[in-house]
Amino acid sequence: MEIKIRVINNAKKERIIKEGNIYKVYVSVPPEKGRANQRIIELVADFFKVRKNQVKIKKGLKSKEKIIAVDI
């Protein structure tokens, strides 16, 4: 399954909210050295109740809008 996400960095509370066909992912870490991308993978894995290695960023490694592949 592929989902589109929009990332909001430096959030006070980490969460995922679905708005239409886009998921908003709020992360508390800054987008430095791939830390935010790693945290996004962890949050998406928890949200869909899968392991972290089942979640991959397919497009948008350096963008706020990403396409994520989730193996369910």
mmCIF file of the N, C-alpha and C atoms, coordinates in Angstrom:
data_MODEL
# 
_entry.id   MODEL 
# 
loop_
_atom_site.group_PDB 
_atom_site.id 
_atom_site.type_symbol 
_atom_site.label_atom_id 
_atom_site.label_alt_id 
_atom_site.label_comp_id 
_atom_site.label_asym_id 
_atom_site.label_entity_id 
_atom_site.label_seq_id 
_atom_site.pdbx_PDB_ins_code 
_atom_site.Cartn_x 
_atom_site.Cartn_y 
_atom_site.Cartn_z 
_atom_site.occupancy 
_atom_site.B_iso_or_equiv 
_atom_site.pdbx_formal_charge 
_atom_site.auth_seq_id 
_atom_site.auth_comp_id 
_atom_site.auth_asym_id 
_atom_site.auth_atom_id 
_atom_site.pdbx_PDB_model_num 
ATOM 1   N N  . MET A 1 1  ? 0.842  -1.167 0.000  1.00 0.00 ? 1  MET A N  1 
ATOM 2   C CA . MET A 1 1  ? 0.000  0.000  0.000  1.00 0.00 ? 1  MET A CA 1 
ATOM 3   C C  . MET A 1 1  ? 0.891  1.236  0.000  1.00 0.00 ? 1  MET A C  1 
ATOM 4   N N  . GLU A 1 2  ? 0.522  2.220  -0.782 1.00 0.00 ? 2  GLU A N  1 
ATOM 5   C CA . GLU A 1 2  ? 1.259  3.484  -0.799 1.00 0.00 ? 2  GLU A CA 1 
ATOM 6   C C  . GLU A 1 2  ? 0.374  4.590  -0.251 1.00 0.00 ? 2  GLU A C  1 
ATOM 7   N N  . ILE A 1 3  ? 0.981  5.439  0.575  1.00 0.00 ? 3  ILE A N  1 
ATOM 8   C CA . ILE A 1 3  ? 0.251  6.575  1.132  1.00 0.00 ? 3  ILE A CA 1 
ATOM 9   C C  . ILE A 1 3  ? 1.049  7.843  0.876  1.00 0.00 ? 3  ILE A C  1 
ATOM 10  N N  . LYS A 1 4  ? 0.335  8.964  0.794  1.00 0.00 ? 4  LYS A N  1 
ATOM 11  C CA . LYS A 1 4  ? 0.975  10.273 0.686  1.00 0.00 ? 4  LYS A CA 1 
ATOM 12  C C  . LYS A 1 4  ? 0.957  10.901 2.068  1.00 0.00 ? 4  LYS A C  1 
ATOM 13  N N  . ILE A 1 5  ? 2.099  11.485 2.439  1.00 0.00 ? 5  ILE A N  1 
ATOM 14  C CA . ILE A 1 5  ? 2.149  12.169 3.730  1.00 0.00 ? 5  ILE A CA 1 
ATOM 15  C C  . ILE A 1 5  ? 2.697  13.581 3.557  1.00 0.00 ? 5  ILE A C  1 
ATOM 16  N N  . ARG A 1 6  ? 2.326  14.431 4.474  1.00 0.00 ? 6  ARG A N  1 
ATOM 17  C CA . ARG A 1 6  ? 2.889  15.775 4.583  1.00 0.00 ? 6  ARG A CA 1 
ATOM 18  C C  . ARG A 1 6  ? 3.480  15.863 5.982  1.00 0.00 ? 6  ARG A C  1 
ATOM 19  N N  . VAL A 1 7  ? 4.737  16.274 6.058  1.00 0.00 ? 7  VAL A N  1 
ATOM 20  C CA . VAL A 1 7  ? 5.474  16.280 7.318  1.00 0.00 ? 7  VAL A CA 1 
ATOM 21  C C  . VAL A 1 7  ? 5.431  17.673 7.948  1.00 0.00 ? 7  VAL A C  1 
ATOM 22  N N  . ILE A 1 8  ? 5.152  17.711 9.232  1.00 0.00 ? 8  ILE A N  1 
ATOM 23  C CA . ILE A 1 8  ? 5.244  18.938 10.017 1.00 0.00 ? 8  ILE A CA 1 
ATOM 24  C C  . ILE A 1 8  ? 6.331  18.689 11.063 1.00 0.00 ? 8  ILE A C  1 
ATOM 25  N N  . ASN A 1 9  ? 7.459  19.401 10.915 1.00 0.00 ? 9  ASN A N  1 
ATOM 26  C CA . ASN A 1 9  ? 8.619  19.222 11.799 1.00 0.00 ? 9  ASN A CA 1 
ATOM 27  C C  . ASN A 1 9  ? 8.500  20.083 13.046 1.00 0.00 ? 9  ASN A C  1 
ATOM 28  N N  . ASN A 1 10 ? 9.292  19.740 14.048 1.00 0.00 ? 10 ASN A N  1 
ATOM 29  C CA . ASN A 1 10 ? 9.393  20.481 15.306 1.00 0.00 ? 10 ASN A CA 1 
ATOM 30  C C  . ASN A 1 10 ? 8.043  20.643 15.997 1.00 0.00 ? 10 ASN A C  1 
ATOM 31  N N  . ALA A 1 11 ? 7.202  19.623 15.904 1.00 0.00 ? 11 ALA A N  1 
ATOM 32  C CA . ALA A 1 11 ? 5.893  19.659 16.560 1.00 0.00 ? 11 ALA A CA 1 
ATOM 33  C C  . ALA A 1 11 ? 6.049  19.373 18.050 1.00 0.00 ? 11 ALA A C  1 
ATOM 34  N N  . LYS A 1 12 ? 5.140  19.907 18.843 1.00 0.00 ? 12 LYS A N  1 
ATOM 35  C CA . LYS A 1 12 ? 5.184  19.652 20.284 1.00 0.00 ? 12 LYS A CA 1 
ATOM 36  C C  . LYS A 1 12 ? 4.707  18.245 20.600 1.00 0.00 ? 12 LYS A C  1 
ATOM 37  N N  . LYS A 1 13 ? 3.745  17.757 19.817 1.00 0.00 ? 13 LYS A N  1 
ATOM 38  C CA . LYS A 1 13 ? 3.192  16.425 20.056 1.00 0.00 ? 13 LYS A CA 1 
ATOM 39  C C  . LYS A 1 13 ? 3.283  15.617 18.758 1.00 0.00 ? 13 LYS A C  1 
ATOM 40  N N  . GLU A 1 14 ? 3.861  14.424 18.849 1.00 0.00 ? 14 GLU A N  1 
ATOM 41  C CA . GLU A 1 14 ? 3.976  13.574 17.664 1.00 0.00 ? 14 GLU A CA 1 
ATOM 42  C C  . GLU A 1 14 ? 2.671  12.821 17.456 1.00 0.00 ? 14 GLU A C  1 
ATOM 43  N N  . ARG A 1 15 ? 2.166  12.879 16.223 1.00 0.00 ? 15 ARG A N  1 
ATOM 44  C CA . ARG A 1 15 ? 0.916  12.188 15.902 1.00 0.00 ? 15 ARG A CA 1 
ATOM 45  C C  . ARG A 1 15 ? 0.747  12.095 14.390 1.00 0.00 ? 15 ARG A C  1 
ATOM 46  N N  . ILE A 1 16 ? -0.217 11.288 13.968 1.00 0.00 ? 16 ILE A N  1 
ATOM 47  C CA . ILE A 1 16 ? -0.576 11.164 12.557 1.00 0.00 ? 16 ILE A CA 1 
ATOM 48  C C  . ILE A 1 16 ? -2.064 11.417 12.442 1.00 0.00 ? 16 ILE A C  1 
ATOM 49  N N  . ILE A 1 17 ? -2.431 12.308 11.512 1.00 0.00 ? 17 ILE A N  1 
ATOM 50  C CA . ILE A 1 17 ? -3.829 12.650 11.281 1.00 0.00 ? 17 ILE A CA 1 
ATOM 51  C C  . ILE A 1 17 ? -4.121 12.448 9.801  1.00 0.00 ? 17 ILE A C  1 
ATOM 52  N N  . LYS A 1 18 ? -5.236 11.768 9.499  1.00 0.00 ? 18 LYS A N  1 
ATOM 53  C CA . LYS A 1 18 ? -5.626 11.577 8.103  1.00 0.00 ? 18 LYS A CA 1 
ATOM 54  C C  . LYS A 1 18 ? -6.582 12.683 7.700  1.00 0.00 ? 18 LYS A C  1 
ATOM 55  N N  . GLU A 1 19 ? -6.234 13.397 6.623  1.00 0.00 ? 19 GLU A N  1 
ATOM 56  C CA . GLU A 1 19 ? -7.095 14.444 6.075  1.00 0.00 ? 19 GLU A CA 1 
ATOM 57  C C  . GLU A 1 19 ? -7.312 14.140 4.601  1.00 0.00 ? 19 GLU A C  1 
ATOM 58  N N  . GLY A 1 20 ? -8.474 13.610 4.281  1.00 0.00 ? 20 GLY A N  1 
ATOM 59  C CA . GLY A 1 20 ? -8.742 13.213 2.898  1.00 0.00 ? 20 GLY A CA 1 
ATOM 60  C C  . GLY A 1 20 ? -7.878 12.029 2.526  1.00 0.00 ? 20 GLY A C  1 
ATOM 61  N N  . ASN A 1 21 ? -7.085 12.182 1.469  1.00 0.00 ? 21 ASN A N  1 
ATOM 62  C CA . ASN A 1 21 ? -6.197 11.088 1.051  1.00 0.00 ? 21 ASN A CA 1 
ATOM 63  C C  . ASN A 1 21 ? -4.746 11.346 1.448  1.00 0.00 ? 21 ASN A C  1 
ATOM 64  N N  . ILE A 1 22 ? -4.509 12.352 2.288  1.00 0.00 ? 22 ILE A N  1 
ATOM 65  C CA . ILE A 1 22 ? -3.160 12.678 2.751  1.00 0.00 ? 22 ILE A CA 1 
ATOM 66  C C  . ILE A 1 22 ? -3.102 12.504 4.270  1.00 0.00 ? 22 ILE A C  1 
ATOM 67  N N  . TYR A 1 23 ? -2.009 11.926 4.724  1.00 0.00 ? 23 TYR A N  1 
ATOM 68  C CA . TYR A 1 23 ? -1.761 11.795 6.158  1.00 0.00 ? 23 TYR A CA 1 
ATOM 69  C C  . TYR A 1 23 ? -0.804 12.902 6.573  1.00 0.00 ? 23 TYR A C  1 
ATOM 70  N N  . LYS A 1 24 ? -1.148 13.628 7.636  1.00 0.00 ? 24 LYS A N  1 
ATOM 71  C CA . LYS A 1 24 ? -0.233 14.619 8.196  1.00 0.00 ? 24 LYS A CA 1 
ATOM 72  C C  . LYS A 1 24 ? 0.528  13.958 9.334  1.00 0.00 ? 24 LYS A C  1 
ATOM 73  N N  . VAL A 1 25 ? 1.859  13.993 9.238  1.00 0.00 ? 25 VAL A N  1 
ATOM 74  C CA . VAL A 1 25 ? 2.708  13.363 10.244 1.00 0.00 ? 25 VAL A CA 1 
ATOM 75  C C  . VAL A 1 25 ? 3.453  14.467 10.995 1.00 0.00 ? 25 VAL A C  1 
ATOM 76  N N  . TYR A 1 26 ? 3.167  14.587 12.276 1.00 0.00 ? 26 TYR A N  1 
ATOM 77  C CA . TYR A 1 26 ? 3.808  15.580 13.128 1.00 0.00 ? 26 TYR A CA 1 
ATOM 78  C C  . TYR A 1 26 ? 4.971  14.909 13.853 1.00 0.00 ? 26 TYR A C  1 
ATOM 79  N N  . VAL A 1 27 ? 6.181  15.422 13.636 1.00 0.00 ? 27 VAL A N  1 
ATOM 80  C CA . VAL A 1 27 ? 7.364  14.874 14.302 1.00 0.00 ? 27 VAL A CA 1 
ATOM 81  C C  . VAL A 1 27 ? 8.039  15.969 15.125 1.00 0.00 ? 27 VAL A C  1 
ATOM 82  N N  . SER A 1 28 ? 8.638  15.565 16.233 1.00 0.00 ? 28 SER A N  1 
ATOM 83  C CA . SER A 1 28 ? 9.251  16.547 17.137 1.00 0.00 ? 28 SER A CA 1 
ATOM 84  C C  . SER A 1 28 ? 10.719 16.810 16.821 1.00 0.00 ? 28 SER A C  1 
ATOM 85  N N  . VAL A 1 29 ? 11.312 16.022 15.948 1.00 0.00 ? 29 VAL A N  1 
ATOM 86  C CA . VAL A 1 29 ? 12.741 16.187 15.648 1.00 0.00 ? 29 VAL A CA 1 
ATOM 87  C C  . VAL A 1 29 ? 12.931 17.065 14.418 1.00 0.00 ? 29 VAL A C  1 
ATOM 88  N N  . PRO A 1 30 ? 14.042 17.791 14.348 1.00 0.00 ? 30 PRO A N  1 
ATOM 89  C CA . PRO A 1 30 ? 14.311 18.619 13.166 1.00 0.00 ? 30 PRO A CA 1 
ATOM 90  C C  . PRO A 1 30 ? 14.761 17.765 11.989 1.00 0.00 ? 30 PRO A C  1 
ATOM 91  N N  . PRO A 1 31 ? 14.607 18.271 10.774 1.00 0.00 ? 31 PRO A N  1 
ATOM 92  C CA . PRO A 1 31 ? 15.002 17.502 9.583  1.00 0.00 ? 31 PRO A CA 1 
ATOM 93  C C  . PRO A 1 31 ? 16.500 17.577 9.323  1.00 0.00 ? 31 PRO A C  1 
ATOM 94  N N  . GLU A 1 32 ? 17.286 17.021 10.216 1.00 0.00 ? 32 GLU A N  1 
ATOM 95  C CA . GLU A 1 32 ? 18.746 17.051 10.085 1.00 0.00 ? 32 GLU A CA 1 
ATOM 96  C C  . GLU A 1 32 ? 19.292 15.636 10.116 1.00 0.00 ? 32 GLU A C  1 
ATOM 97  N N  . LYS A 1 33 ? 20.169 15.331 9.187  1.00 0.00 ? 33 LYS A N  1 
ATOM 98  C CA . LYS A 1 33 ? 20.891 14.047 9.136  1.00 0.00 ? 33 LYS A CA 1 
ATOM 99  C C  . LYS A 1 33 ? 19.955 12.843 9.098  1.00 0.00 ? 33 LYS A C  1 
ATOM 100 N N  . GLY A 1 34 ? 18.770 13.006 8.492  1.00 0.00 ? 34 GLY A N  1 
ATOM 101 C CA . GLY A 1 34 ? 17.839 11.892 8.336  1.00 0.00 ? 34 GLY A CA 1 
ATOM 102 C C  . GLY A 1 34 ? 17.091 11.493 9.586  1.00 0.00 ? 34 GLY A C  1 
ATOM 103 N N  . ARG A 1 35 ? 17.228 12.269 10.661 1.00 0.00 ? 35 ARG A N  1 
ATOM 104 C CA . ARG A 1 35 ? 16.553 11.903 11.912 1.00 0.00 ? 35 ARG A CA 1 
ATOM 105 C C  . ARG A 1 35 ? 15.039 11.982 11.780 1.00 0.00 ? 35 ARG A C  1 
ATOM 106 N N  . ALA A 1 36 ? 14.542 13.003 11.077 1.00 0.00 ? 36 ALA A N  1 
ATOM 107 C CA . ALA A 1 36 ? 13.092 13.142 10.915 1.00 0.00 ? 36 ALA A CA 1 
ATOM 108 C C  . ALA A 1 36 ? 12.546 11.995 10.071 1.00 0.00 ? 36 ALA A C  1 
ATOM 109 N N  . ASN A 1 37 ? 13.252 11.611 9.014  1.00 0.00 ? 37 ASN A N  1 
ATOM 110 C CA . ASN A 1 37 ? 12.792 10.492 8.182  1.00 0.00 ? 37 ASN A CA 1 
ATOM 111 C C  . ASN A 1 37 ? 12.747 9.200  8.981  1.00 0.00 ? 37 ASN A C  1 
ATOM 112 N N  . GLN A 1 38 ? 13.722 8.972  9.822  1.00 0.00 ? 38 GLN A N  1 
ATOM 113 C CA . GLN A 1 38 ? 13.728 7.770  10.653 1.00 0.00 ? 38 GLN A CA 1 
ATOM 114 C C  . GLN A 1 38 ? 12.550 7.781  11.619 1.00 0.00 ? 38 GLN A C  1 
ATOM 115 N N  . ARG A 1 39 ? 12.273 8.932  12.193 1.00 0.00 ? 39 ARG A N  1 
ATOM 116 C CA . ARG A 1 39 ? 11.148 9.044  13.128 1.00 0.00 ? 39 ARG A CA 1 
ATOM 117 C C  . ARG A 1 39 ? 9.817  8.859  12.397 1.00 0.00 ? 39 ARG A C  1 
ATOM 118 N N  . ILE A 1 40 ? 9.718  9.355  11.165 1.00 0.00 ? 40 ILE A N  1 
ATOM 119 C CA . ILE A 1 40 ? 8.509  9.170  10.364 1.00 0.00 ? 40 ILE A CA 1 
ATOM 120 C C  . ILE A 1 40 ? 8.252  7.682  10.147 1.00 0.00 ? 40 ILE A C  1 
ATOM 121 N N  . ILE A 1 41 ? 9.300  6.945  9.815  1.00 0.00 ? 41 ILE A N  1 
ATOM 122 C CA . ILE A 1 41 ? 9.164  5.504  9.596  1.00 0.00 ? 41 ILE A CA 1 
ATOM 123 C C  . ILE A 1 41 ? 8.661  4.827  10.876 1.00 0.00 ? 41 ILE A C  1 
ATOM 124 N N  . GLU A 1 42 ? 9.190  5.218  12.022 1.00 0.00 ? 42 GLU A N  1 
ATOM 125 C CA . GLU A 1 42 ? 8.765  4.636  13.294 1.00 0.00 ? 42 GLU A CA 1 
ATOM 126 C C  . GLU A 1 42 ? 7.295  4.948  13.583 1.00 0.00 ? 42 GLU A C  1 
ATOM 127 N N  . LEU A 1 43 ? 6.890  6.199  13.355 1.00 0.00 ? 43 LEU A N  1 
ATOM 128 C CA . LEU A 1 43 ? 5.506  6.585  13.627 1.00 0.00 ? 43 LEU A CA 1 
ATOM 129 C C  . LEU A 1 43 ? 4.529  5.889  12.691 1.00 0.00 ? 43 LEU A C  1 
ATOM 130 N N  . VAL A 1 44 ? 4.872  5.812  11.416 1.00 0.00 ? 44 VAL A N  1 
ATOM 131 C CA . VAL A 1 44 ? 3.988  5.149  10.449 1.00 0.00 ? 44 VAL A CA 1 
ATOM 132 C C  . VAL A 1 44 ? 3.876  3.656  10.771 1.00 0.00 ? 44 VAL A C  1 
ATOM 133 N N  . ALA A 1 45 ? 4.975  3.036  11.155 1.00 0.00 ? 45 ALA A N  1 
ATOM 134 C CA . ALA A 1 45 ? 4.943  1.620  11.527 1.00 0.00 ? 45 ALA A CA 1 
ATOM 135 C C  . ALA A 1 45 ? 4.025  1.404  12.738 1.00 0.00 ? 45 ALA A C  1 
ATOM 136 N N  . ASP A 1 46 ? 4.111  2.268  13.731 1.00 0.00 ? 46 ASP A N  1 
ATOM 137 C CA . ASP A 1 46 ? 3.225  2.160  14.892 1.00 0.00 ? 46 ASP A CA 1 
ATOM 138 C C  . ASP A 1 46 ? 1.768  2.391  14.503 1.00 0.00 ? 46 ASP A C  1 
ATOM 139 N N  . PHE A 1 47 ? 1.525  3.363  13.626 1.00 0.00 ? 47 PHE A N  1 
ATOM 140 C CA . PHE A 1 47 ? 0.170  3.719  13.213 1.00 0.00 ? 47 PHE A CA 1 
ATOM 141 C C  . PHE A 1 47 ? -0.514 2.549  12.506 1.00 0.00 ? 47 PHE A C  1 
ATOM 142 N N  . PHE A 1 48 ? 0.208  1.884  11.607 1.00 0.00 ? 48 PHE A N  1 
ATOM 143 C CA . PHE A 1 48 ? -0.364 0.767  10.848 1.00 0.00 ? 48 PHE A CA 1 
ATOM 144 C C  . PHE A 1 48 ? -0.096 -0.588 11.512 1.00 0.00 ? 48 PHE A C  1 
ATOM 145 N N  . LYS A 1 49 ? 0.566  -0.577 12.660 1.00 0.00 ? 49 LYS A N  1 
ATOM 146 C CA . LYS A 1 49 ? 0.860  -1.786 13.436 1.00 0.00 ? 49 LYS A CA 1 
ATOM 147 C C  . LYS A 1 49 ? 1.642  -2.819 12.616 1.00 0.00 ? 49 LYS A C  1 
ATOM 148 N N  . VAL A 1 50 ? 2.734  -2.329 12.007 1.00 0.00 ? 50 VAL A N  1 
ATOM 149 C CA . VAL A 1 50 ? 3.657  -3.193 11.270 1.00 0.00 ? 50 VAL A CA 1 
ATOM 150 C C  . VAL A 1 50 ? 5.058  -2.948 11.803 1.00 0.00 ? 50 VAL A C  1 
ATOM 151 N N  . ARG A 1 51 ? 6.016  -3.766 11.363 1.00 0.00 ? 51 ARG A N  1 
ATOM 152 C CA . ARG A 1 51 ? 7.403  -3.559 11.770 1.00 0.00 ? 51 ARG A CA 1 
ATOM 153 C C  . ARG A 1 51 ? 8.019  -2.423 10.958 1.00 0.00 ? 51 ARG A C  1 
ATOM 154 N N  . LYS A 1 52 ? 9.074  -1.829 11.499 1.00 0.00 ? 52 LYS A N  1 
ATOM 155 C CA . LYS A 1 52 ? 9.733  -0.702 10.828 1.00 0.00 ? 52 LYS A CA 1 
ATOM 156 C C  . LYS A 1 52 ? 10.299 -1.090 9.474  1.00 0.00 ? 52 LYS A C  1 
ATOM 157 N N  . ASN A 1 53 ? 10.766 -2.338 9.320  1.00 0.00 ? 53 ASN A N  1 
ATOM 158 C CA . ASN A 1 53 ? 11.336 -2.727 8.036  1.00 0.00 ? 53 ASN A CA 1 
ATOM 159 C C  . ASN A 1 53 ? 10.270 -2.949 6.964  1.00 0.00 ? 53 ASN A C  1 
ATOM 160 N N  . GLN A 1 54 ? 8.991  -2.827 7.314  1.00 0.00 ? 54 GLN A N  1 
ATOM 161 C CA . GLN A 1 54 ? 7.907  -2.916 6.346  1.00 0.00 ? 54 GLN A CA 1 
ATOM 162 C C  . GLN A 1 54 ? 7.477  -1.541 5.831  1.00 0.00 ? 54 GLN A C  1 
ATOM 163 N N  . VAL A 1 55 ? 8.148  -0.492 6.284  1.00 0.00 ? 55 VAL A N  1 
ATOM 164 C CA . VAL A 1 55 ? 7.827  0.883  5.890  1.00 0.00 ? 55 VAL A CA 1 
ATOM 165 C C  . VAL A 1 55 ? 9.037  1.475  5.177  1.00 0.00 ? 55 VAL A C  1 
ATOM 166 N N  . LYS A 1 56 ? 8.816  1.999  3.967  1.00 0.00 ? 56 LYS A N  1 
ATOM 167 C CA . LYS A 1 56 ? 9.915  2.590  3.199  1.00 0.00 ? 56 LYS A CA 1 
ATOM 168 C C  . LYS A 1 56 ? 9.462  3.902  2.567  1.00 0.00 ? 56 LYS A C  1 
ATOM 169 N N  . ILE A 1 57 ? 10.373 4.877  2.532  1.00 0.00 ? 57 ILE A N  1 
ATOM 170 C CA . ILE A 1 57 ? 10.098 6.134  1.854  1.00 0.00 ? 57 ILE A CA 1 
ATOM 171 C C  . ILE A 1 57 ? 10.458 5.939  0.384  1.00 0.00 ? 57 ILE A C  1 
ATOM 172 N N  . LYS A 1 58 ? 9.450  5.980  -0.485 1.00 0.00 ? 58 LYS A N  1 
ATOM 173 C CA . LYS A 1 58 ? 9.689  5.747  -1.908 1.00 0.00 ? 58 LYS A CA 1 
ATOM 174 C C  . LYS A 1 58 ? 10.089 7.026  -2.634 1.00 0.00 ? 58 LYS A C  1 
ATOM 175 N N  . LYS A 1 59 ? 9.508  8.144  -2.217 1.00 0.00 ? 59 LYS A N  1 
ATOM 176 C CA . LYS A 1 59 ? 9.756  9.405  -2.913 1.00 0.00 ? 59 LYS A CA 1 
ATOM 177 C C  . LYS A 1 59 ? 9.692  10.546 -1.921 1.00 0.00 ? 59 LYS A C  1 
ATOM 178 N N  . GLY A 1 60 ? 10.618 11.510 -2.056 1.00 0.00 ? 60 GLY A N  1 
ATOM 179 C CA . GLY A 1 60 ? 10.570 12.705 -1.233 1.00 0.00 ? 60 GLY A CA 1 
ATOM 180 C C  . GLY A 1 60 ? 11.447 12.667 -0.002 1.00 0.00 ? 60 GLY A C  1 
ATOM 181 N N  . LEU A 1 61 ? 12.627 12.070 -0.108 1.00 0.00 ? 61 LEU A N  1 
ATOM 182 C CA . LEU A 1 61 ? 13.514 12.003 1.064  1.00 0.00 ? 61 LEU A CA 1 
ATOM 183 C C  . LEU A 1 61 ? 13.838 13.378 1.632  1.00 0.00 ? 61 LEU A C  1 
ATOM 184 N N  . LYS A 1 62 ? 13.963 14.377 0.789  1.00 0.00 ? 62 LYS A N  1 
ATOM 185 C CA . LYS A 1 62 ? 14.317 15.726 1.255  1.00 0.00 ? 62 LYS A CA 1 
ATOM 186 C C  . LYS A 1 62 ? 13.165 16.705 1.094  1.00 0.00 ? 62 LYS A C  1 
ATOM 187 N N  . SER A 1 63 ? 11.953 16.202 1.041  1.00 0.00 ? 63 SER A N  1 
ATOM 188 C CA . SER A 1 63 ? 10.782 17.048 0.833  1.00 0.00 ? 63 SER A CA 1 
ATOM 189 C C  . SER A 1 63 ? 9.824  16.877 1.998  1.00 0.00 ? 63 SER A C  1 
ATOM 190 N N  . LYS A 1 64 ? 8.926  17.867 2.172  1.00 0.00 ? 64 LYS A N  1 
ATOM 191 C CA . LYS A 1 64 ? 7.902  17.765 3.198  1.00 0.00 ? 64 LYS A CA 1 
ATOM 192 C C  . LYS A 1 64 ? 6.784  16.833 2.771  1.00 0.00 ? 64 LYS A C  1 
ATOM 193 N N  . GLU A 1 65 ? 6.617  16.649 1.465  1.00 0.00 ? 65 GLU A N  1 
ATOM 194 C CA . GLU A 1 65 ? 5.614  15.717 0.951  1.00 0.00 ? 65 GLU A CA 1 
ATOM 195 C C  . GLU A 1 65 ? 6.312  14.468 0.475  1.00 0.00 ? 65 GLU A C  1 
ATOM 196 N N  . LYS A 1 66 ? 5.853  13.333 0.964  1.00 0.00 ? 66 LYS A N  1 
ATOM 197 C CA . LYS A 1 66 ? 6.524  12.066 0.688  1.00 0.00 ? 66 LYS A CA 1 
ATOM 198 C C  . LYS A 1 66 ? 5.497  11.014 0.268  1.00 0.00 ? 66 LYS A C  1 
ATOM 199 N N  . ILE A 1 67 ? 5.988  10.002 -0.408 1.00 0.00 ? 67 ILE A N  1 
ATOM 200 C CA . ILE A 1 67 ? 5.188  8.819  -0.694 1.00 0.00 ? 67 ILE A CA 1 
ATOM 201 C C  . ILE A 1 67 ? 5.832  7.673  0.066  1.00 0.00 ? 67 ILE A C  1 
ATOM 202 N N  . ILE A 1 68 ? 5.032  7.014  0.886  1.00 0.00 ? 68 ILE A N  1 
ATOM 203 C CA . ILE A 1 68 ? 5.511  5.953  1.757  1.00 0.00 ? 68 ILE A CA 1 
ATOM 204 C C  . ILE A 1 68 ? 4.880  4.630  1.310  1.00 0.00 ? 68 ILE A C  1 
ATOM 205 N N  . ALA A 1 69 ? 5.707  3.591  1.228  1.00 0.00 ? 69 ALA A N  1 
ATOM 206 C CA . ALA A 1 69 ? 5.212  2.244  0.945  1.00 0.00 ? 69 ALA A CA 1 
ATOM 207 C C  . ALA A 1 69 ? 5.134  1.473  2.254  1.00 0.00 ? 69 ALA A C  1 
ATOM 208 N N  . VAL A 1 70 ? 3.962  0.891  2.510  1.00 0.00 ? 70 VAL A N  1 
ATOM 209 C CA . VAL A 1 70 ? 3.742  0.107  3.718  1.00 0.00 ? 70 VAL A CA 1 
ATOM 210 C C  . VAL A 1 70 ? 3.355  -1.303 3.294  1.00 0.00 ? 70 VAL A C  1 
ATOM 211 N N  . ASP A 1 71 ? 4.142  -2.285 3.689  1.00 0.00 ? 71 ASP A N  1 
ATOM 212 C CA . ASP A 1 71 ? 3.832  -3.684 3.395  1.00 0.00 ? 71 ASP A CA 1 
ATOM 213 C C  . ASP A 1 71 ? 2.938  -4.225 4.501  1.00 0.00 ? 71 ASP A C  1 
ATOM 214 N N  . ILE A 1 72 ? 1.693  -4.518 4.138  1.00 0.00 ? 72 ILE A N  1 
ATOM 215 C CA . ILE A 1 72 ? 0.732  -5.016 5.137  1.00 0.00 ? 72 ILE A CA 1 
ATOM 216 C C  . ILE A 1 72 ? 0.467  -6.478 4.881  1.00 0.00 ? 72 ILE A C  1 
# 
